Amino acid sequence: MPLAVVHGWRFATTEPAPKVAYHGLVHFQHKMVVVVMLWCM
């Protein structure tokens, strides 16, 4: 879990294009929501 957060933060900070970073952050949050939903089931 913490490793995934660090990876997501690193991806968002190393990407030069704001649009790409925003897309990566949204995709990362969506992936976390899916993981939480599957884990709750």
mmCIF file as Biopython writes it, N, C-alpha, C and O atoms, coordinates in Angstrom:
data_model
#
loop_
_atom_site.group_PDB
_atom_site.id
_atom_site.type_symbol
_atom_site.label_atom_id
_atom_site.label_alt_id
_atom_site.label_comp_id
_atom_site.label_asym_id
_atom_site.label_entity_id
_atom_site.label_seq_id
_atom_site.pdbx_PDB_ins_code
_atom_site.Cartn_x
_atom_site.Cartn_y
_atom_site.Cartn_z
_atom_site.occupancy
_atom_site.B_iso_or_equiv
_atom_site.auth_seq_id
_atom_site.auth_asym_id
_atom_site.pdbx_PDB_model_num
ATOM 1   N N  . MET A ? 1  ? 0.832   -1.208  0.000   1.0 0.0 1  A 1 
ATOM 2   C CA . MET A ? 1  ? 0.000   0.000   0.000   1.0 0.0 1  A 1 
ATOM 3   C C  . MET A ? 1  ? 0.869   1.261   0.000   1.0 0.0 1  A 1 
ATOM 4   O O  . MET A ? 1  ? 0.729   2.088   -0.901  1.0 0.0 1  A 1 
ATOM 5   N N  . PRO A ? 2  ? 1.763   1.434   0.984   1.0 0.0 2  A 1 
ATOM 6   C CA . PRO A ? 2  ? 2.606   2.639   0.975   1.0 0.0 2  A 1 
ATOM 7   C C  . PRO A ? 2  ? 3.493   2.696   -0.261  1.0 0.0 2  A 1 
ATOM 8   O O  . PRO A ? 2  ? 3.750   3.773   -0.800  1.0 0.0 2  A 1 
ATOM 9   N N  . LEU A ? 3  ? 3.962   1.527   -0.709  1.0 0.0 3  A 1 
ATOM 10  C CA . LEU A ? 3  ? 4.824   1.491   -1.882  1.0 0.0 3  A 1 
ATOM 11  C C  . LEU A ? 3  ? 4.072   1.986   -3.121  1.0 0.0 3  A 1 
ATOM 12  O O  . LEU A ? 3  ? 4.637   2.687   -3.960  1.0 0.0 3  A 1 
ATOM 13  N N  . ALA A ? 4  ? 2.794   1.613   -3.224  1.0 0.0 4  A 1 
ATOM 14  C CA . ALA A ? 4  ? 1.974   2.060   -4.350  1.0 0.0 4  A 1 
ATOM 15  C C  . ALA A ? 4  ? 1.766   3.572   -4.297  1.0 0.0 4  A 1 
ATOM 16  O O  . ALA A ? 4  ? 1.764   4.246   -5.327  1.0 0.0 4  A 1 
ATOM 17  N N  . VAL A ? 5  ? 1.591   4.093   -3.086  1.0 0.0 5  A 1 
ATOM 18  C CA . VAL A ? 5  ? 1.403   5.542   -2.927  1.0 0.0 5  A 1 
ATOM 19  C C  . VAL A ? 5  ? 2.670   6.283   -3.342  1.0 0.0 5  A 1 
ATOM 20  O O  . VAL A ? 5  ? 2.608   7.301   -4.030  1.0 0.0 5  A 1 
ATOM 21  N N  . VAL A ? 6  ? 3.815   5.761   -2.917  1.0 0.0 6  A 1 
ATOM 22  C CA . VAL A ? 6  ? 5.096   6.378   -3.288  1.0 0.0 6  A 1 
ATOM 23  C C  . VAL A ? 6  ? 5.296   6.326   -4.792  1.0 0.0 6  A 1 
ATOM 24  O O  . VAL A ? 6  ? 5.774   7.292   -5.387  1.0 0.0 6  A 1 
ATOM 25  N N  . HIS A ? 7  ? 4.933   5.204   -5.415  1.0 0.0 7  A 1 
ATOM 26  C CA . HIS A ? 7  ? 5.075   5.055   -6.859  1.0 0.0 7  A 1 
ATOM 27  C C  . HIS A ? 7  ? 4.169   6.048   -7.587  1.0 0.0 7  A 1 
ATOM 28  O O  . HIS A ? 7  ? 4.582   6.669   -8.566  1.0 0.0 7  A 1 
ATOM 29  N N  . GLY A ? 8  ? 2.934   6.194   -7.105  1.0 0.0 8  A 1 
ATOM 30  C CA . GLY A ? 8  ? 1.993   7.131   -7.720  1.0 0.0 8  A 1 
ATOM 31  C C  . GLY A ? 8  ? 2.472   8.566   -7.575  1.0 0.0 8  A 1 
ATOM 32  O O  . GLY A ? 8  ? 2.362   9.363   -8.507  1.0 0.0 8  A 1 
ATOM 33  N N  . TRP A ? 9  ? 3.006   8.892   -6.395  1.0 0.0 9  A 1 
ATOM 34  C CA . TRP A ? 9  ? 3.505   10.262  -6.154  1.0 0.0 9  A 1 
ATOM 35  C C  . TRP A ? 9  ? 4.718   10.525  -7.035  1.0 0.0 9  A 1 
ATOM 36  O O  . TRP A ? 9  ? 4.857   11.610  -7.600  1.0 0.0 9  A 1 
ATOM 37  N N  . ARG A ? 10 ? 5.594   9.534   -7.151  1.0 0.0 10 A 1 
ATOM 38  C CA . ARG A ? 10 ? 6.793   9.682   -7.979  1.0 0.0 10 A 1 
ATOM 39  C C  . ARG A ? 10 ? 6.409   9.875   -9.437  1.0 0.0 10 A 1 
ATOM 40  O O  . ARG A ? 10 ? 7.014   10.686  -10.139 1.0 0.0 10 A 1 
ATOM 41  N N  . PHE A ? 11 ? 5.395   9.125   -9.898  1.0 0.0 11 A 1 
ATOM 42  C CA . PHE A ? 11 ? 4.936   9.247   -11.286 1.0 0.0 11 A 1 
ATOM 43  C C  . PHE A ? 11 ? 4.352   10.635  -11.530 1.0 0.0 11 A 1 
ATOM 44  O O  . PHE A ? 11 ? 4.584   11.239  -12.577 1.0 0.0 11 A 1 
ATOM 45  N N  . ALA A ? 12 ? 3.587   11.139  -10.552 1.0 0.0 12 A 1 
ATOM 46  C CA . ALA A ? 12 ? 2.936   12.441  -10.702 1.0 0.0 12 A 1 
ATOM 47  C C  . ALA A ? 12 ? 3.967   13.569  -10.670 1.0 0.0 12 A 1 
ATOM 48  O O  . ALA A ? 12 ? 3.770   14.598  -11.315 1.0 0.0 12 A 1 
ATOM 49  N N  . THR A ? 13 ? 5.049   13.393  -9.937  1.0 0.0 13 A 1 
ATOM 50  C CA . THR A ? 13 ? 6.045   14.463  -9.800  1.0 0.0 13 A 1 
ATOM 51  C C  . THR A ? 13 ? 7.092   14.420  -10.899 1.0 0.0 13 A 1 
ATOM 52  O O  . THR A ? 13 ? 7.686   15.450  -11.218 1.0 0.0 13 A 1 
ATOM 53  N N  . THR A ? 14 ? 7.334   13.243  -11.493 1.0 0.0 14 A 1 
ATOM 54  C CA . THR A ? 14 ? 8.375   13.130  -12.516 1.0 0.0 14 A 1 
ATOM 55  C C  . THR A ? 14 ? 7.827   13.430  -13.911 1.0 0.0 14 A 1 
ATOM 56  O O  . THR A ? 14 ? 8.603   13.712  -14.824 1.0 0.0 14 A 1 
ATOM 57  N N  . GLU A ? 15 ? 6.514   13.375  -14.091 1.0 0.0 15 A 1 
ATOM 58  C CA . GLU A ? 15 ? 5.931   13.662  -15.404 1.0 0.0 15 A 1 
ATOM 59  C C  . GLU A ? 15 ? 5.983   15.165  -15.663 1.0 0.0 15 A 1 
ATOM 60  O O  . GLU A ? 15 ? 5.502   15.943  -14.839 1.0 0.0 15 A 1 
ATOM 61  N N  . PRO A ? 16 ? 6.558   15.591  -16.790 1.0 0.0 16 A 1 
ATOM 62  C CA . PRO A ? 16 ? 6.668   17.013  -17.102 1.0 0.0 16 A 1 
ATOM 63  C C  . PRO A ? 16 ? 5.338   17.647  -17.518 1.0 0.0 16 A 1 
ATOM 64  O O  . PRO A ? 16 ? 5.074   18.813  -17.226 1.0 0.0 16 A 1 
ATOM 65  N N  . ALA A ? 17 ? 4.512   16.863  -18.200 1.0 0.0 17 A 1 
ATOM 66  C CA . ALA A ? 17 ? 3.240   17.406  -18.681 1.0 0.0 17 A 1 
ATOM 67  C C  . ALA A ? 17 ? 2.173   17.311  -17.584 1.0 0.0 17 A 1 
ATOM 68  O O  . ALA A ? 17 ? 1.912   16.225  -17.067 1.0 0.0 17 A 1 
ATOM 69  N N  . PRO A ? 18 ? 1.553   18.448  -17.229 1.0 0.0 18 A 1 
ATOM 70  C CA . PRO A ? 18 ? 0.510   18.431  -16.183 1.0 0.0 18 A 1 
ATOM 71  C C  . PRO A ? 18 ? -0.660  17.530  -16.550 1.0 0.0 18 A 1 
ATOM 72  O O  . PRO A ? 18 ? -1.222  16.859  -15.684 1.0 0.0 18 A 1 
ATOM 73  N N  . LYS A ? 19 ? -1.029  17.508  -17.820 1.0 0.0 19 A 1 
ATOM 74  C CA . LYS A ? 19 ? -2.159  16.679  -18.246 1.0 0.0 19 A 1 
ATOM 75  C C  . LYS A ? 19 ? -1.847  15.210  -18.040 1.0 0.0 19 A 1 
ATOM 76  O O  . LYS A ? 19 ? -2.704  14.453  -17.585 1.0 0.0 19 A 1 
ATOM 77  N N  . VAL A ? 20 ? -0.636  14.798  -18.366 1.0 0.0 20 A 1 
ATOM 78  C CA . VAL A ? 20 ? -0.243  13.397  -18.202 1.0 0.0 20 A 1 
ATOM 79  C C  . VAL A ? 20 ? -0.219  13.033  -16.725 1.0 0.0 20 A 1 
ATOM 80  O O  . VAL A ? 20 ? -0.651  11.945  -16.343 1.0 0.0 20 A 1 
ATOM 81  N N  . ALA A ? 21 ? 0.291   13.950  -15.886 1.0 0.0 21 A 1 
ATOM 82  C CA . ALA A ? 21 ? 0.364   13.704  -14.446 1.0 0.0 21 A 1 
ATOM 83  C C  . ALA A ? 21 ? -1.045  13.599  -13.863 1.0 0.0 21 A 1 
ATOM 84  O O  . ALA A ? 21 ? -1.318  12.735  -13.029 1.0 0.0 21 A 1 
ATOM 85  N N  . TYR A ? 22 ? -1.933  14.485  -14.309 1.0 0.0 22 A 1 
ATOM 86  C CA . TYR A ? 22 ? -3.315  14.461  -13.816 1.0 0.0 22 A 1 
ATOM 87  C C  . TYR A ? 22 ? -4.002  13.163  -14.233 1.0 0.0 22 A 1 
ATOM 88  O O  . TYR A ? 22 ? -4.722  12.552  -13.443 1.0 0.0 22 A 1 
ATOM 89  N N  . HIS A ? 23 ? -3.775  12.748  -15.477 1.0 0.0 23 A 1 
ATOM 90  C CA . HIS A ? 23 ? -4.379  11.506  -15.963 1.0 0.0 23 A 1 
ATOM 91  C C  . HIS A ? 23 ? -3.854  10.313  -15.163 1.0 0.0 23 A 1 
ATOM 92  O O  . HIS A ? 23 ? -4.612  9.403   -14.826 1.0 0.0 23 A 1 
ATOM 93  N N  . GLY A ? 24 ? -2.559  10.322  -14.864 1.0 0.0 24 A 1 
ATOM 94  C CA . GLY A ? 24 ? -1.972  9.232   -14.093 1.0 0.0 24 A 1 
ATOM 95  C C  . GLY A ? 24 ? -2.534  9.184   -12.679 1.0 0.0 24 A 1 
ATOM 96  O O  . GLY A ? 24 ? -2.780  8.110   -12.129 1.0 0.0 24 A 1 
ATOM 97  N N  . LEU A ? 25 ? -2.735  10.378  -12.093 1.0 0.0 25 A 1 
ATOM 98  C CA . LEU A ? 25 ? -3.262  10.438  -10.731 1.0 0.0 25 A 1 
ATOM 99  C C  . LEU A ? 25 ? -4.701  9.942   -10.692 1.0 0.0 25 A 1 
ATOM 100 O O  . LEU A ? 25 ? -5.082  9.212   -9.777  1.0 0.0 25 A 1 
ATOM 101 N N  . VAL A ? 26 ? -5.507  10.337  -11.685 1.0 0.0 26 A 1 
ATOM 102 C CA . VAL A ? 26 ? -6.905  9.888   -11.746 1.0 0.0 26 A 1 
ATOM 103 C C  . VAL A ? 26 ? -6.958  8.373   -11.941 1.0 0.0 26 A 1 
ATOM 104 O O  . VAL A ? 26 ? -7.752  7.681   -11.304 1.0 0.0 26 A 1 
ATOM 105 N N  . HIS A ? 27 ? -6.094  7.867   -12.837 1.0 0.0 27 A 1 
ATOM 106 C CA . HIS A ? 27 ? -6.067  6.430   -13.097 1.0 0.0 27 A 1 
ATOM 107 C C  . HIS A ? 27 ? -5.647  5.677   -11.836 1.0 0.0 27 A 1 
ATOM 108 O O  . HIS A ? 27 ? -6.177  4.605   -11.544 1.0 0.0 27 A 1 
ATOM 109 N N  . PHE A ? 28 ? -4.686  6.244   -11.084 1.0 0.0 28 A 1 
ATOM 110 C CA . PHE A ? 28 ? -4.208  5.600   -9.857  1.0 0.0 28 A 1 
ATOM 111 C C  . PHE A ? 28 ? -5.320  5.560   -8.817  1.0 0.0 28 A 1 
ATOM 112 O O  . PHE A ? 28 ? -5.506  4.540   -8.152  1.0 0.0 28 A 1 
ATOM 113 N N  . GLN A ? 29 ? -6.070  6.669   -8.666  1.0 0.0 29 A 1 
ATOM 114 C CA . GLN A ? 29 ? -7.162  6.711   -7.694  1.0 0.0 29 A 1 
ATOM 115 C C  . GLN A ? 29 ? -8.261  5.725   -8.088  1.0 0.0 29 A 1 
ATOM 116 O O  . GLN A ? 29 ? -8.826  5.052   -7.226  1.0 0.0 29 A 1 
ATOM 117 N N  . HIS A ? 30 ? -8.569  5.635   -9.387  1.0 0.0 30 A 1 
ATOM 118 C CA . HIS A ? 30 ? -9.596  4.718   -9.861  1.0 0.0 30 A 1 
ATOM 119 C C  . HIS A ? 30 ? -9.188  3.273   -9.571  1.0 0.0 30 A 1 
ATOM 120 O O  . HIS A ? 30 ? -10.015 2.448   -9.184  1.0 0.0 30 A 1 
ATOM 121 N N  . LYS A ? 31 ? -7.893  2.980   -9.767  1.0 0.0 31 A 1 
ATOM 122 C CA . LYS A ? 31 ? -7.390  1.630   -9.508  1.0 0.0 31 A 1 
ATOM 123 C C  . LYS A ? 31 ? -7.522  1.294   -8.023  1.0 0.0 31 A 1 
ATOM 124 O O  . LYS A ? 31 ? -7.880  0.172   -7.666  1.0 0.0 31 A 1 
ATOM 125 N N  . MET A ? 32 ? -7.231  2.271   -7.157  1.0 0.0 32 A 1 
ATOM 126 C CA . MET A ? 32 ? -7.339  2.051   -5.714  1.0 0.0 32 A 1 
ATOM 127 C C  . MET A ? 32 ? -8.790  1.801   -5.320  1.0 0.0 32 A 1 
ATOM 128 O O  . MET A ? 32 ? -9.065  0.954   -4.470  1.0 0.0 32 A 1 
ATOM 129 N N  . VAL A ? 33 ? -9.726  2.536   -5.935  1.0 0.0 33 A 1 
ATOM 130 C CA . VAL A ? 33 ? -11.154 2.347   -5.641  1.0 0.0 33 A 1 
ATOM 131 C C  . VAL A ? 33 ? -11.587 0.930   -6.022  1.0 0.0 33 A 1 
ATOM 132 O O  . VAL A ? 33 ? -12.323 0.278   -5.282  1.0 0.0 33 A 1 
ATOM 133 N N  . VAL A ? 34 ? -11.123 0.464   -7.180  1.0 0.0 34 A 1 
ATOM 134 C CA . VAL A ? 34 ? -11.461 -0.899  -7.631  1.0 0.0 34 A 1 
ATOM 135 C C  . VAL A ? 34 ? -10.895 -1.929  -6.656  1.0 0.0 34 A 1 
ATOM 136 O O  . VAL A ? 34 ? -11.567 -2.902  -6.314  1.0 0.0 34 A 1 
ATOM 137 N N  . VAL A ? 35 ? -9.654  -1.711  -6.209  1.0 0.0 35 A 1 
ATOM 138 C CA . VAL A ? 35 ? -9.020  -2.644  -5.270  1.0 0.0 35 A 1 
ATOM 139 C C  . VAL A ? 35 ? -9.797  -2.682  -3.957  1.0 0.0 35 A 1 
ATOM 140 O O  . VAL A ? 35 ? -10.024 -3.756  -3.399  1.0 0.0 35 A 1 
ATOM 141 N N  . VAL A ? 36 ? -10.199 -1.527  -3.468  1.0 0.0 36 A 1 
ATOM 142 C CA . VAL A ? 36 ? -10.954 -1.462  -2.209  1.0 0.0 36 A 1 
ATOM 143 C C  . VAL A ? 36 ? -12.301 -2.157  -2.358  1.0 0.0 36 A 1 
ATOM 144 O O  . VAL A ? 36 ? -12.734 -2.878  -1.459  1.0 0.0 36 A 1 
ATOM 145 N N  . MET A ? 37 ? -12.963 -1.940  -3.494  1.0 0.0 37 A 1 
ATOM 146 C CA . MET A ? 37 ? -14.268 -2.573  -3.723  1.0 0.0 37 A 1 
ATOM 147 C C  . MET A ? 37 ? -14.126 -4.098  -3.768  1.0 0.0 37 A 1 
ATOM 148 O O  . MET A ? 37 ? -14.923 -4.819  -3.167  1.0 0.0 37 A 1 
ATOM 149 N N  . LEU A ? 38 ? -13.111 -4.579  -4.482  1.0 0.0 38 A 1 
ATOM 150 C CA . LEU A ? 38 ? -12.900 -6.025  -4.568  1.0 0.0 38 A 1 
ATOM 151 C C  . LEU A ? 38 ? -12.523 -6.595  -3.210  1.0 0.0 38 A 1 
ATOM 152 O O  . LEU A ? 38 ? -12.935 -7.702  -2.863  1.0 0.0 38 A 1 
ATOM 153 N N  . TRP A ? 39 ? -11.729 -5.834  -2.430  1.0 0.0 39 A 1 
ATOM 154 C CA . TRP A ? 39 ? -11.301 -6.312  -1.117  1.0 0.0 39 A 1 
ATOM 155 C C  . TRP A ? 39 ? -12.485 -6.375  -0.152  1.0 0.0 39 A 1 
ATOM 156 O O  . TRP A ? 39 ? -12.579 -7.282  0.674   1.0 0.0 39 A 1 
ATOM 157 N N  . CYS A ? 40 ? -13.389 -5.394  -0.271  1.0 0.0 40 A 1 
ATOM 158 C CA . CYS A ? 40 ? -14.567 -5.388  0.616   1.0 0.0 40 A 1 
ATOM 159 C C  . CYS A ? 40 ? -15.495 -6.566  0.287   1.0 0.0 40 A 1 
ATOM 160 O O  . CYS A ? 40 ? -16.143 -7.110  1.181   1.0 0.0 40 A 1 
ATOM 161 N N  . MET A ? 41 ? -15.557 -6.954  -0.971  1.0 0.0 41 A 1 
ATOM 162 C CA . MET A ? 41 ? -16.403 -8.079  -1.361  1.0 0.0 41 A 1 
ATOM 163 C C  . MET A ? 41 ? -15.811 -9.379  -0.831  1.0 0.0 41 A 1 
ATOM 164 O O  . MET A ? 41 ? -16.377 -10.450 -1.052  1.0 0.0 41 A 1 
#
